[in-house]
C-alpha cells in the first residue's frame, strides 16, 4: 500500500502541472476564441479542419491529460468530432522536446518518422471521426440576446471587459471543467497507479520482448499506462537494448503517449462508447501498421 501511495503521488507530480496548463488553455479557448471562428476552421467536414487540428496538436507542448480539457472546450464551441479526435491523437503523441530527445537518443530516422507518423495517424483518425454518425450530447443551448430578438439591427454595446473575460476564463478552467471531468481524471490516475504498482512490468519486459509479443506488449502497455511523449523515448531505448525490435518500439512511441485511463473515461463520458471504441481500435491498428512500416525501414 505504501508503494501504491508513492506511485500515486509520483503520478500527481507529473500530471497536475500538465492538467493545470491544459485547463488554463481551455479557459482561454472558451472565453477568447469566438464560436464562429471555431465553427469556420474546425466545424466543417473535409480534410482541412482535421489537418489544422493535427498540426496545432503537434506544436502544443501538452500531454494526453492536458489535451482533454482543451478538446472538451473545442467540442463545446462547435468543433466536429473528426478534428477533436485528431487533436487528441496529435497533441500528446509528440512535441518539439520529444522530437529533440528522440533525435538525441534514438537518431534522426526515429525522430523524422515519428513526426510524419503522428500527422498521418491524427489525420486518418480524424477523417474516420468525420464519417461517423454522431449526435453531440450535452451541447449547451445558445442564449440569444433579447435586444437582437426584438430588433435584428441591434448593435451590441455590452462586450465584456478584458478583466471580466480573464475572470470568466479562469472560472471555466478551474471550476466548471474540473466539475465536469475531474472525477474521471482522478479515477484514471488511481487506476494507472494501481497498474504500475501491482503489475510486474519489469519481469514481463525482460521475458517477452521479441517478435510479435513485443508488438502486443507495446499496445497493452501503451494503452493502460500514462507515458508522456518525451519520457517514452528513453523507455523505448532501454527496451530496445533488452531485445525489443524497432517496430514494436515505434508502436509504443506512437500509442503510449496518446492514451490513459483518463482519456478513455472522459471520451466515454463526453462522446459515448461507440466513439471511444472506434478511437481505440483505429489508434491500435494504425500504430501497428506504422510500427511494422518502420521495422521494414530499419531492417
C-alpha positions as CSV (number, residue, x, y, z in Angstrom):
1,X,0.0,0.0,0.0
2,X,2.9,2.4,0.8
3,X,4.3,1.7,-2.7
4,X,0.9,2.4,-4.3
5,X,0.7,5.8,-2.4
6,X,4.2,6.6,-3.5
7,X,3.4,5.8,-7.2
8,X,0.1,7.8,-7.0
9,X,1.9,10.8,-5.6
10,X,4.6,10.5,-8.4
11,X,1.8,10.5,-11.0
12,X,0.3,13.6,-9.4
13,X,3.6,15.4,-9.6
14,X,3.8,14.5,-13.3
15,X,0.2,15.0,-14.3
16,X,-1.1,18.0,-12.3
17,X,1.2,20.6,-14.0
18,X,0.0,19.3,-17.4
19,X,-3.6,19.4,-16.3
20,X,-3.1,23.0,-15.0
21,X,-1.8,24.1,-18.3
22,X,-4.5,22.2,-20.2
23,X,-7.2,23.8,-18.0
24,X,-5.7,27.2,-18.5
25,X,-5.6,26.9,-22.3
26,X,-9.1,25.5,-22.3
27,X,-10.3,28.6,-20.4
28,X,-8.7,30.9,-22.9
29,X,-10.3,28.9,-25.8
30,X,-13.7,29.1,-24.1
31,X,-13.6,32.8,-23.5
32,X,-11.3,34.3,-26.0
33,X,-11.9,32.4,-29.3
34,X,-15.2,33.3,-30.9
35,X,-17.5,30.4,-31.7
36,X,-17.8,31.4,-35.3
37,X,-14.0,31.0,-35.7
38,X,-14.1,27.5,-34.3
39,X,-17.0,26.6,-36.5
40,X,-15.2,28.1,-39.5
41,X,-12.0,26.2,-39.1
42,X,-13.0,23.1,-37.1
43,X,-16.7,22.8,-37.5
44,X,-16.9,21.7,-41.2
45,X,-16.3,18.4,-43.0
46,X,-13.3,17.6,-45.2
47,X,-9.6,17.1,-44.5
48,X,-8.7,20.8,-43.9
49,X,-10.1,21.1,-40.3
50,X,-8.6,17.7,-39.4
51,X,-5.2,18.8,-40.7
52,X,-5.4,22.1,-38.9
53,X,-6.3,20.4,-35.7
54,X,-3.5,17.8,-36.1
55,X,-0.9,20.5,-36.9
56,X,-1.9,22.6,-33.9
57,X,-1.7,19.4,-31.8
58,X,1.9,18.6,-32.8
59,X,3.0,22.1,-31.8
60,X,1.3,22.3,-28.4
61,X,3.5,21.1,-25.6
62,X,0.6,19.3,-23.8
63,X,0.3,15.7,-22.8
64,X,-2.8,13.5,-23.1
65,X,-4.1,14.7,-19.7
66,X,-3.7,18.3,-20.6
67,X,-5.3,17.9,-24.0
68,X,-8.6,16.6,-22.6
69,X,-9.9,19.8,-21.2
70,X,-8.9,21.7,-24.4
71,X,-10.7,19.2,-26.6
72,X,-13.8,19.4,-24.4
73,X,-13.7,23.2,-24.8
74,X,-13.4,23.0,-28.6
75,X,-16.3,20.5,-28.6
76,X,-18.5,22.9,-26.6
77,X,-17.6,25.6,-29.2
78,X,-18.9,23.5,-32.0
79,X,-15.9,21.7,-33.4
80,X,-16.7,18.5,-35.2
81,X,-15.8,15.0,-34.0
82,X,-13.0,14.5,-36.6
83,X,-10.9,17.5,-35.7
84,X,-11.3,16.7,-32.0
85,X,-10.1,13.1,-32.3
86,X,-7.2,14.3,-34.5
87,X,-6.3,16.8,-31.8
88,X,-6.5,14.1,-29.0
89,X,-4.1,12.0,-31.1
90,X,-1.5,14.6,-32.3
91,X,-1.2,16.7,-29.2
92,X,0.1,14.1,-26.7
93,X,1.8,11.9,-29.3
94,X,4.7,14.3,-29.9
95,X,6.2,17.7,-29.2
96,X,9.3,19.7,-30.0
97,X,11.0,18.5,-26.9
98,X,10.0,14.8,-27.6
99,X,11.4,15.1,-31.1
100,X,14.7,16.6,-29.9
101,X,15.1,13.8,-27.3
102,X,14.2,11.2,-29.9
103,X,16.9,12.6,-32.3
104,X,19.4,12.7,-29.4
105,X,18.7,9.2,-28.0
106,X,17.3,7.2,-31.0
107,X,18.7,9.0,-34.0
108,X,17.4,11.1,-36.9
109,X,15.5,8.2,-38.5
110,X,13.3,7.7,-35.5
111,X,12.6,11.5,-35.0
112,X,11.6,12.1,-38.6
113,X,9.5,9.0,-38.8
114,X,7.6,9.9,-35.5
115,X,6.8,13.4,-36.7
116,X,5.2,12.3,-40.0
117,X,3.7,9.2,-38.5
118,X,1.9,11.3,-35.9
119,X,0.5,13.6,-38.6
120,X,-0.6,10.6,-40.6
121,X,-2.2,9.0,-37.6
122,X,-4.0,12.1,-36.5
123,X,-5.4,12.9,-40.0
124,X,-6.5,9.3,-40.5
125,X,-8.4,9.0,-37.2
126,X,-9.8,12.5,-37.7
127,X,-11.2,11.5,-41.1
128,X,-12.7,8.4,-39.6
129,X,-14.3,10.5,-36.9
130,X,-15.8,12.8,-39.6
131,X,-17.5,9.8,-41.2
132,X,-19.1,8.6,-38.0
133,X,-22.8,9.3,-37.5
134,X,-22.6,11.1,-34.2
135,X,-25.2,13.2,-32.4
136,X,-23.4,15.6,-29.9
137,X,-24.7,15.5,-26.3
138,X,-24.5,18.0,-23.5
139,X,-24.3,20.8,-26.1
140,X,-25.2,24.0,-24.3
141,X,-28.1,26.0,-25.7
142,X,-27.2,29.2,-27.3
143,X,-28.5,32.2,-25.3
144,X,-29.7,34.8,-27.8
145,X,-29.5,38.5,-26.9
146,X,-33.1,39.7,-26.1
147,X,-32.4,43.0,-27.9
148,X,-31.4,41.1,-31.0
149,X,-34.6,39.1,-30.9
150,X,-36.6,42.3,-30.7
151,X,-34.6,44.2,-33.3
152,X,-32.3,42.3,-35.8
153,X,-30.4,45.5,-36.5
154,X,-29.4,45.9,-32.8
155,X,-25.7,46.6,-32.3
156,X,-24.1,45.0,-29.2
157,X,-22.5,47.6,-26.8
158,X,-22.2,45.3,-23.8
159,X,-19.0,43.3,-24.7
160,X,-17.1,42.0,-21.7
161,X,-14.1,44.0,-20.5
162,X,-10.7,42.2,-20.7
163,X,-10.6,41.8,-16.9
164,X,-14.1,40.2,-16.9
165,X,-13.0,37.8,-19.7
166,X,-10.0,36.7,-17.7
167,X,-12.1,36.1,-14.6
168,X,-14.7,34.1,-16.7
169,X,-11.9,32.1,-18.4
170,X,-10.4,31.2,-15.0
171,X,-13.8,30.2,-13.6
172,X,-14.4,28.0,-16.6
173,X,-10.9,26.5,-16.4
174,X,-10.6,25.7,-12.7
175,X,-14.2,25.4,-11.5
176,X,-16.6,24.3,-14.3
177,X,-14.3,21.9,-16.2
178,X,-13.0,20.1,-13.1
179,X,-16.6,19.6,-12.0
180,X,-17.3,18.0,-15.4
181,X,-14.3,15.7,-16.0
182,X,-12.5,15.9,-12.6
183,X,-13.9,12.6,-11.3
184,X,-12.9,10.7,-14.5
185,X,-9.4,12.1,-14.3
186,X,-9.0,11.2,-10.7
187,X,-10.2,7.6,-11.3
188,X,-7.8,7.4,-14.2
189,X,-4.8,8.4,-12.1
190,X,-5.8,5.9,-9.4
191,X,-6.1,3.1,-12.0
192,X,-2.7,4.0,-13.6
193,X,-1.0,4.0,-10.2
194,X,-2.6,0.6,-9.4
195,X,-1.3,-1.0,-12.6
196,X,2.2,0.5,-12.1
197,X,2.2,-0.8,-8.5
198,X,0.8,-4.3,-8.8
199,X,1.6,-5.5,-12.4
200,X,5.1,-7.0,-12.6
201,X,6.0,-4.9,-15.7
202,X,9.8,-5.3,-15.2
203,X,9.6,-9.1,-15.3
204,X,7.3,-9.1,-18.3
205,X,9.6,-6.7,-20.2
206,X,12.7,-8.9,-19.6
207,X,10.8,-12.1,-20.6
208,X,8.6,-11.1,-23.6
209,X,10.3,-8.6,-25.9
210,X,11.0,-10.3,-29.2
211,X,8.8,-10.9,-32.2
212,X,5.0,-10.3,-32.2
213,X,4.8,-10.5,-28.5
214,X,6.8,-7.2,-28.4
215,X,4.0,-5.5,-30.5
216,X,1.3,-6.9,-28.2
217,X,3.2,-5.7,-25.2
218,X,3.6,-2.3,-26.7
219,X,-0.1,-2.0,-27.4
220,X,-1.3,-3.2,-24.0
221,X,1.4,-1.4,-22.0
222,X,0.9,1.8,-24.1
223,X,-2.9,1.8,-23.7
224,X,-3.2,1.2,-20.0
225,X,-0.2,3.2,-18.8
226,X,0.4,7.0,-18.7
227,X,3.6,7.8,-20.5
228,X,4.3,11.3,-21.8
229,X,5.9,11.6,-25.3
230,X,9.3,12.8,-24.0
231,X,9.5,10.2,-21.3
232,X,8.6,7.4,-23.7
233,X,11.8,7.9,-25.7
234,X,14.3,6.7,-23.0
235,X,11.9,4.0,-22.0
236,X,11.8,2.6,-25.6
237,X,15.6,3.0,-25.9
238,X,16.0,0.8,-22.8
239,X,13.5,-1.8,-24.1
240,X,15.3,-2.0,-27.4
241,X,18.6,-2.5,-25.7
242,X,17.0,-5.5,-23.9
243,X,15.8,-7.0,-27.2
244,X,12.6,-5.3,-28.4
245,X,12.6,-4.8,-32.1
246,X,12.5,-1.2,-33.5
247,X,9.0,-1.7,-35.0
248,X,7.5,-2.6,-31.6
249,X,9.4,0.3,-30.1
250,X,7.9,2.7,-32.6
251,X,4.4,1.3,-31.9
252,X,4.9,2.1,-28.2
253,X,6.2,5.6,-29.0
254,X,3.0,6.3,-31.0
255,X,0.3,4.7,-28.8
256,X,1.8,5.2,-25.4
257,X,1.5,9.0,-25.0
258,X,-1.9,9.2,-26.6
259,X,-4.0,7.0,-24.2
260,X,-4.5,6.9,-20.5
261,X,-7.3,5.8,-18.2
262,X,-8.3,9.5,-18.0
263,X,-8.6,9.7,-21.8
264,X,-10.7,6.6,-22.0
265,X,-13.1,7.6,-19.3
266,X,-13.5,11.2,-20.5
267,X,-14.0,10.1,-24.1
268,X,-16.7,7.6,-23.0
269,X,-18.5,10.3,-20.9
270,X,-18.4,13.1,-23.5
271,X,-18.8,11.1,-26.7
272,X,-20.1,7.7,-25.8
273,X,-18.9,4.1,-26.1
274,X,-19.1,3.9,-29.9
275,X,-16.7,6.8,-30.4
276,X,-14.4,5.5,-27.7
277,X,-14.3,2.1,-29.4
278,X,-13.6,3.5,-32.8
279,X,-10.9,5.7,-31.4
280,X,-9.1,2.9,-29.7
281,X,-9.4,0.4,-32.4
282,X,-8.2,2.9,-35.1
283,X,-5.3,4.0,-32.9
284,X,-4.2,0.5,-32.2
285,X,-4.5,-0.6,-35.8
286,X,-2.7,2.4,-37.3
287,X,0.1,2.4,-34.7
288,X,0.7,-1.3,-35.5
289,X,0.8,-0.6,-39.3
290,X,3.2,2.3,-38.8
291,X,5.4,0.2,-36.4
292,X,5.6,-2.6,-39.0
293,X,6.4,0.0,-41.6
294,X,9.3,1.4,-39.5
295,X,10.5,-2.2,-38.9
296,X,10.9,-2.6,-42.7
297,X,12.8,0.7,-43.0
298,X,15.0,0.0,-40.0
299,X,15.9,-3.6,-41.0
